[in-house]
């Protein structure tokens, strides 16, 4: 591994790690006993309840510390069976923690509004008011306490286990890269994305075909995982009184249905922005229409060589330093203190993420860097997440739990800084065109690919209520979603029926619909970035205050209070789409010269 995890624990499964876990287990057992003894939330026991809640918050922060550490280890090497056993063990431990939350939710749900208001007015809980109010709101979807306890126990061996199976499978999965005229190679699937950015179409097609052949071989297992995850959720939703499968996703995203509809309606109405870009890119690549293997292809330039790790680091540090010294300082710290695992190797899971812990106030960035242009953007994106974590220093754990809609703000903001800096130093019109292409490539993902994922997942949940979906049906639904959103901008014979199997987001068991918040975060951050450019450095303190507030209010509240934006109306979303259309216009003009 190329990152340093010793600030979490000096060594995996060492005495410090074992003592930490033992102490946590003992504290959770005591919390469960004390919560049962406290009983109902009554006026005379509000002080005792406040103390218990503070203890629960502390235990949850320690549990998250262990979970982040193990997620880093298991992602870096999914073949490590000892780590895999620890991941499963912590899932069982979290079930005990969930049982305490069951009792808390039961107590706050039964309390009167006046009594609950008195509880959260306690000075020990004041800054956790939003979290506790959401806990009370979510309690309306609760079964009886014994049923919720059973669900918590079964999560470790059922729902979460299916997610772990998918993670272990993808970490070990390899594919054959058979480029005509070259020796065949076996590579981990984590290499697929970077190969799809290769300027050689033969390499891209070989990577796409090889990876999809690997996913097809595992389709029975991945389909079983997806059916089990969605089926379990739907069964629990029915018992908990959830009227529609989107309700929990909207709650987790901290947005209203009106906000989701306003955003998706605006994106759907202007999907031609991204489609026009794809049609023009096909012309530039000498194709009648693009296929899925071409979506990440670079525009031919004189300087299309792959970027070294050191060059990527230099580009990011320079871009951040030019307009945002605080972000540059965070990036330097991440590089110098080895917060980043970036090397390619067998057993490493695909994808990228940023994880961290409030106990050490540090982040860790995970990606597979192979020198493709998108790898540098991914690195900037994840460092943006780390900066968001830096802004949360000094805040309590329950106030750091940002919904995904707002959690994507700093990451997209950092990417835009990188792109703007690249445009400023572009040495030729062809280089500038390639940078504009990269920006529009991102836009096409958020305006077409992400909505297609949302359409697919919605269709899966709609049909799963009537029974299991076969592999062939999952492929049909995936293709239908791609046709719906990409329209005629892609070759209908060159879509990706196996996208559902390869996308980790469909298999995350802690949250459903891990898709539409990306489009939200992208458009939200674009609007913020444009305001930062207009107002200059004086805007940055407001931006940082917004980041610190993301765990303390709904997305609508945070946007209104920080920026005066109404997210339930189309105006803001269309203003962000206008910015993308301006980039498209420049791209079309530049590509015609």
Secondary structure, DSSP 8 states (H G I E B T S, - for coil): --S--TTT-SSTTSHHHHHHHHHHHHHHHHHHHHHHHH-S--GGGHHHHHHHHHHHHHHHHHHHHHHHHHHHHHHH-TT-HHHHHHHHHHHHHHHHHHHHHHHHHHHHHHS-HHHHHHHHTSTTTGGGHHHHHHHHHHGGG---HHHHHHHHHHHHHTHHHHHHHHHHHHHH-EEEE--TTS--EEEEGGGHHHHTT-S-HHHHHHHHHHHHHHHHHTHHHHHHHHHHHHHHHHHHHHHHT-SSTHHHHHHHHT--HHHHHHHHHHHHHTTHHHHHHHHHHHHHTT-SSB-GGGTT-----TT-----HHHHHHHHHHHHHHH-HHHHHHHHHHHHTT-EE----TT--SS-EEEEETTTTEEEEE----S-HHHHHHHHHHHHHHHHHHHTTTS-GGG----HHHHTHHHHHHHHHHHHHHHHH--SHHHHHHHHHHHHHHHHIIIIIHHHHHHHHHHHHHHHTTS---HHHHHHHHHHHHHHHHGGGB-TTS--TTHHHH-GGGG-SS-S--SHHHHHHHHHHHHHHHHHHHHGGGGHHHHHHHHHHTTSS-HHHHHHHHH---TTSHHHHHHHHHHHHHHHHHHHHHHT-
